[in-house]
Amino acid sequence: MAALAKSLAGTPVSHQQRRVCERRGRACSPSVVAKASRSRVFAAEGVLPKDALSTPYTLKAYNQNQTKGRILFHGVHHVALLCESLERSLDFYCGVLGLEINPDRPHEKLPYRGAWLWIGPEMIHLMELPNPDPLDGRPEHGGRDRHTCVGVESIEPLEARLKEAGIEYTRSMSGRPAIFFRDPDANCLEVVQIDTWR
């Protein structure tokens, strides 16, 4: 993507690309156009980027967006995680990870106990419900199991907290600055050191 942005530097932005950016409420610099092109923003407007991956799935999505209209996703609102004990989970997520409870998400209307935790602009919804998944026999490395990935500015403070709490973790096998660990109910989290992407 950096190469694409560099190749677009100094390149005039087309009227159609500028219109798409304005409609999305975004600045329209060449780097934004590059990022948007990679995320297929312009595919919804009838412009398939030249560097778009020509896979059957990309083309199928492009055709769906052209014929039925694009579903404009804003992002992931929250991730729901099952827990056996809400207090034990709050000890982990608040006490170890330092997440804060969102007090504006009351649970009076739900037939089970739970809590909403801020994790950046998104949330984790802890739900005290029976877990249908087996807790034993999960892969040792969380990257081989279903997991939720979140980004942080630096993983060093997190590693220090996990070590202090005696929580085991594994590093990403790809060599990225990322670690995998599990909460008390074996839900796996990946935390990657990355620049903000929004």
Backbone torsions as a table, in degrees:
resi	resn	phi	psi	omega
1	MET	NA	-36.0	179.0
2	ALA	-62.5	-39.1	179.1
3	ALA	-64.9	-40.1	179.4
4	LEU	-65.4	-43.0	179.4
5	ALA	-63.0	-39.7	179.2
6	LYS	-65.1	-39.8	-179.5
7	SER	-67.9	-25.1	179.5
8	LEU	-88.7	-11.5	-177.8
9	ALA	-59.2	129.3	-179.6
10	GLY	80.7	-4.5	179.1
11	THR	-84.5	131.7	179.0
12	PRO	-63.5	141.1	178.3
13	VAL	-85.1	131.4	-176.9
14	SER	-66.6	158.3	178.7
15	HIS	-58.8	-41.4	-178.9
16	GLN	-66.6	-41.3	178.9
17	GLN	-65.2	-40.3	178.6
18	ARG	-63.6	-39.5	179.5
19	ARG	-63.7	-41.0	179.0
20	VAL	-63.8	-45.0	179.5
21	CYS	-61.0	-44.5	-179.9
22	GLU	-63.4	-39.3	179.0
23	ARG	-65.4	-32.0	179.5
24	ARG	-85.5	-5.3	-178.9
25	GLY	72.6	33.4	-177.6
26	ARG	-118.5	153.8	171.7
27	ALA	-66.4	155.3	-173.4
28	CYS	-120.8	56.1	175.0
29	SER	-82.6	161.9	178.0
30	PRO	-55.6	-35.3	-180.0
31	SER	-67.6	-36.5	176.7
32	VAL	-67.1	-40.3	177.5
33	VAL	-61.6	-40.5	179.1
34	ALA	-62.1	-46.8	-179.5
35	LYS	-63.7	-43.5	-179.7
36	ALA	-64.6	-37.9	179.4
37	SER	-62.8	-41.7	179.9
38	ARG	-65.6	-30.5	-178.8
39	SER	-92.9	11.1	173.7
40	ARG	63.8	30.3	175.7
41	VAL	-62.7	-41.5	-176.0
42	PHE	-75.5	-17.2	177.6
43	ALA	-62.0	-31.6	-179.9
44	ALA	-70.9	-18.9	-178.5
45	GLU	-99.2	8.8	178.7
46	GLY	90.8	12.5	179.4
47	VAL	-119.5	105.4	178.0
48	LEU	-87.6	115.8	-177.4
49	PRO	-56.7	144.9	-177.8
50	LYS	-62.5	-31.1	-177.8
51	ASP	-93.2	9.0	179.2
52	ALA	-64.6	144.3	178.6
53	LEU	-68.1	124.4	-179.3
54	SER	-90.8	67.0	175.9
55	THR	-101.3	160.0	176.8
56	PRO	-56.5	-33.5	-178.0
57	TYR	-72.7	-40.1	177.2
58	THR	-62.8	-44.3	-179.0
59	LEU	-68.2	-36.3	178.0
60	LYS	-64.3	-43.6	177.9
61	ALA	-63.4	-41.7	179.3
62	TYR	-60.4	-45.7	-179.5
63	ASN	-65.2	-40.7	178.2
64	GLN	-61.5	-44.0	-178.8
65	ASN	-66.1	-32.3	-179.7
66	GLN	-74.7	-38.8	-173.5
67	THR	-91.8	-29.8	-174.2
68	LYS	-118.7	1.1	-178.2
69	GLY	87.3	145.8	-177.4
70	ARG	-82.9	139.2	171.0
71	ILE	-87.8	115.7	-175.9
72	LEU	-89.2	95.5	178.9
73	PHE	-77.6	137.6	177.6
74	HIS	-90.5	-25.4	-176.8
75	GLY	142.7	-172.3	178.8
76	VAL	-86.2	121.2	-179.2
77	HIS	-77.8	-48.3	177.2
78	HIS	-157.8	163.3	174.2
79	VAL	-118.1	128.6	-179.1
80	ALA	-96.8	128.7	179.9
81	LEU	-123.8	134.8	178.1
82	LEU	-83.9	142.7	177.3
83	CYS	-140.5	151.1	178.6
84	GLU	-81.8	-37.7	-179.3
85	SER	-132.2	116.7	-179.4
86	LEU	-61.5	-40.8	-179.1
87	GLU	-63.1	-43.6	179.3
88	ARG	-62.8	-40.5	179.3
89	SER	-67.7	-39.3	178.0
90	LEU	-66.4	-34.6	174.9
91	ASP	-59.3	-38.7	-179.3
92	PHE	-74.5	-55.9	-173.0
93	TYR	-71.0	-37.0	178.8
94	CYS	-90.3	-46.2	-175.2
95	GLY	-72.5	-36.5	-178.7
96	VAL	-97.1	-51.3	-175.4
97	LEU	-83.7	-19.6	177.9
98	GLY	80.8	19.3	178.1
99	LEU	-73.7	151.6	-178.9
100	GLU	-108.3	145.3	178.8
101	ILE	-75.5	138.4	173.9
102	ASN	-88.1	106.7	-176.1
103	PRO	-74.2	-11.6	-178.8
104	ASP	-84.0	2.6	179.1
105	ARG	-114.6	77.1	-178.7
106	PRO	-70.1	159.3	-176.5
107	HIS	-111.4	11.6	-176.5
108	GLU	-60.3	-28.1	-175.7
109	LYS	-87.6	-6.7	-177.4
110	LEU	-100.2	143.6	-177.1
111	PRO	-85.3	21.2	178.0
112	TYR	-148.9	164.0	179.7
113	ARG	-80.9	151.2	178.8
114	GLY	-175.7	-177.3	178.5
115	ALA	-157.8	149.0	176.3
116	TRP	-107.8	127.9	-177.5
117	LEU	-119.0	133.9	174.9
118	TRP	-72.5	133.5	171.7
119	ILE	-136.9	89.2	-167.7
120	GLY	69.6	-139.7	178.3
121	PRO	-83.1	-6.3	179.4
122	GLU	-101.4	-177.6	-178.2
123	MET	-136.4	156.3	167.3
124	ILE	-108.3	130.8	177.1
125	HIS	-105.4	109.1	175.5
126	LEU	-84.2	129.0	-179.0
127	MET	-126.0	118.7	179.0
128	GLU	-81.5	90.2	-177.3
129	LEU	-141.2	157.5	175.4
130	PRO	-60.0	138.8	-178.8
131	ASN	-98.0	118.0	-179.5
132	PRO	-77.4	-10.9	-178.5
133	ASP	-86.2	147.2	176.3
134	PRO	-69.5	140.1	177.8
135	LEU	-89.7	-23.8	178.9
136	ASP	-94.3	156.1	175.6
137	GLY	80.1	12.8	177.5
138	ARG	-74.1	153.3	178.3
139	PRO	-58.2	143.6	-179.9
140	GLU	-64.2	-40.8	178.5
141	HIS	-93.7	120.7	-176.2
142	GLY	-61.7	-20.5	178.0
143	GLY	-66.6	-13.1	178.2
144	ARG	-102.4	9.5	179.8
145	ASP	-124.6	164.1	174.2
146	ARG	-63.9	139.8	-175.8
147	HIS	-154.6	164.7	174.8
148	THR	-109.1	131.4	-178.5
149	CYS	-109.8	131.9	176.1
150	VAL	-128.5	153.4	-179.6
151	GLY	-102.3	146.4	175.5
152	VAL	-134.1	161.1	177.7
153	GLU	-68.4	-39.1	179.7
154	SER	-150.0	138.0	179.6
155	ILE	-89.7	-8.7	-177.3
156	GLU	-60.1	-47.2	178.1
157	PRO	-61.8	-35.2	178.8
158	LEU	-66.3	-45.5	178.5
159	GLU	-58.1	-40.8	-179.7
160	ALA	-63.0	-41.5	180.0
161	ARG	-67.4	-41.5	179.9
162	LEU	-64.0	-42.4	178.7
163	LYS	-63.1	-43.6	-179.7
164	GLU	-62.4	-35.3	-179.7
165	ALA	-86.7	-2.7	179.9
166	GLY	71.6	29.3	-178.9
167	ILE	-96.6	124.1	-178.6
168	GLU	-73.5	147.4	176.1
169	TYR	-149.2	161.7	176.6
170	THR	-126.0	152.0	178.2
171	ARG	-87.0	156.9	177.6
172	SER	-61.0	135.4	179.9
173	MET	-74.7	-13.2	-179.8
174	SER	-84.1	-8.5	-178.3
175	GLY	90.6	-3.3	176.9
176	ARG	-67.2	157.4	174.8
177	PRO	-76.3	78.4	-176.8
178	ALA	-145.1	147.5	177.5
179	ILE	-132.0	154.7	179.1
180	PHE	-120.9	138.0	175.8
181	PHE	-154.6	168.8	-176.9
182	ARG	-118.9	149.8	175.0
183	ASP	-83.9	179.7	-177.1
184	PRO	-60.7	-16.3	179.6
185	ASP	-106.6	18.5	176.9
186	ALA	70.5	12.3	170.8
187	ASN	-70.4	132.0	-174.4
188	CYS	-96.5	135.8	174.7
189	LEU	-118.4	136.8	168.7
190	GLU	-108.9	133.6	176.2
191	VAL	-123.6	122.2	-176.7
192	VAL	-118.0	138.2	175.8
193	GLN	-80.9	118.6	-172.8
194	ILE	-156.9	153.9	175.0
195	ASP	-69.2	156.7	176.7
196	THR	-60.7	143.9	-175.4
197	TRP	-117.4	8.4	178.0
198	ARG	-122.8	NA	NA
